[in-house]
Amino acid sequence: MNRRKFLTLSIAASAALLLSGCGFRLRGSESLPTLPPLALEGDTNSAVAQQVATRLQQLGTQVTAEAPWRVTLGTPTLIERRLGGDGRGSREHELTLSTSLSVQERASNAYHINNATLSTSTRIRVSDDDLLNRETLMMEAEQSLSRQLAQRIIERLSYIEGMQ
């Protein structure tokens, strides 16, 4: 029993050492880097923009109008695609939420991201016969997509060279 336990532990330790040596990291195990103060512009009233502002504040990033970096968010668009046949009853829907993103350094007016499109999608199964439940499911899916898209925007901002 001791030999088996020793072998298991040594293999696990070797694997961990090997993976850490090559730069492997578990997703979410490390917080995002601190971002400099940002100015949010564009469609700042959308659910995605509100989620981005909230998430930035949670990360300790200042959001001010005179910040050295301007983040311009486009108006999010939701595309709904019905999947499957034309029969009645339950049907699968694919929802895709996308928006444009630009990041500009105020001092040099240089764009580090110019009008890039970011999107996220999900699939849900809803019944066309149950309209009340259908609307609730669609609204919940759209809110979830807004949170996911905001997270993608934050991740994209954290990888801009020279911003940190």
FENFENTA-V766609 format. One record per residue. N is the residue number from 1. PSI is psi in degrees with one decimal (* if undefined). Layout:
n: <N,N>
psi: <PSI,PSI>
//
This chain:
n: <1,2,3,4,5,6,7,8,9,10,11,12,13,14,15,16,17,18,19,20,21,22,23,24,25,26,27,28,29,30,31,32,33,34,35,36,37,38,39,40,41,42,43,44,45,46,47,48,49,50,51,52,53,54,55,56,57,58,59,60,61,62,63,64,65,66,67,68,69,70,71,72,73,74,75,76,77,78,79,80,81,82,83,84,85,86,87,88,89,90,91,92,93,94,95,96,97,98,99,100,101,102,103,104,105,106,107,108,109,110,111,112,113,114,115,116,117,118,119,120,121,122,123,124,125,126,127,128,129,130,131,132,133,134,135,136,137,138,139,140,141,142,143,144,145,146,147,148,149,150,151,152,153,154,155,156,157,158,159,160,161,162,163,164>
psi: <-41.8,-39.3,-41.9,-43.0,-41.4,-44.6,-42.4,-47.3,-39.9,-36.0,-42.9,-42.3,-40.2,-42.2,-44.0,-41.4,-42.5,-45.9,-37.9,-29.8,-29.3,1.5,6.8,136.1,142.0,140.3,131.7,-2.4,-15.9,137.4,159.3,150.5,156.8,132.4,150.9,171.4,139.1,150.3,122.5,127.5,175.5,-138.5,84.4,-0.9,-5.5,162.6,-36.3,-46.1,-39.7,-40.4,-40.7,-47.2,-43.1,-45.4,-39.2,-42.8,-36.2,-31.4,-4.5,17.4,130.5,135.6,103.8,154.9,-27.8,20.8,154.6,-13.5,130.2,125.4,115.1,121.1,134.2,173.7,123.0,142.5,135.0,122.3,126.7,128.2,126.5,130.6,146.5,-171.5,-179.0,11.2,163.2,166.8,-145.0,136.2,146.5,139.2,140.7,124.0,129.7,124.2,127.3,156.8,163.0,153.2,130.2,141.6,123.7,135.7,123.1,-39.1,-41.8,-5.3,18.4,135.5,128.7,-26.5,125.6,103.6,42.4,145.0,125.7,142.1,162.9,153.0,162.9,163.7,137.4,152.6,122.0,156.9,127.0,-15.0,-24.9,82.9,-39.3,-47.3,-35.6,-48.1,-39.1,-45.3,-41.3,-41.4,-43.5,-40.1,-41.1,-39.2,-41.3,-41.9,-37.5,-43.3,-43.1,-42.6,-39.6,-40.9,-39.3,-38.5,-45.3,-43.8,-40.8,-40.2,-35.8,-15.2,9.1,124.9,138.6,-4.7,-28.7,*>
//
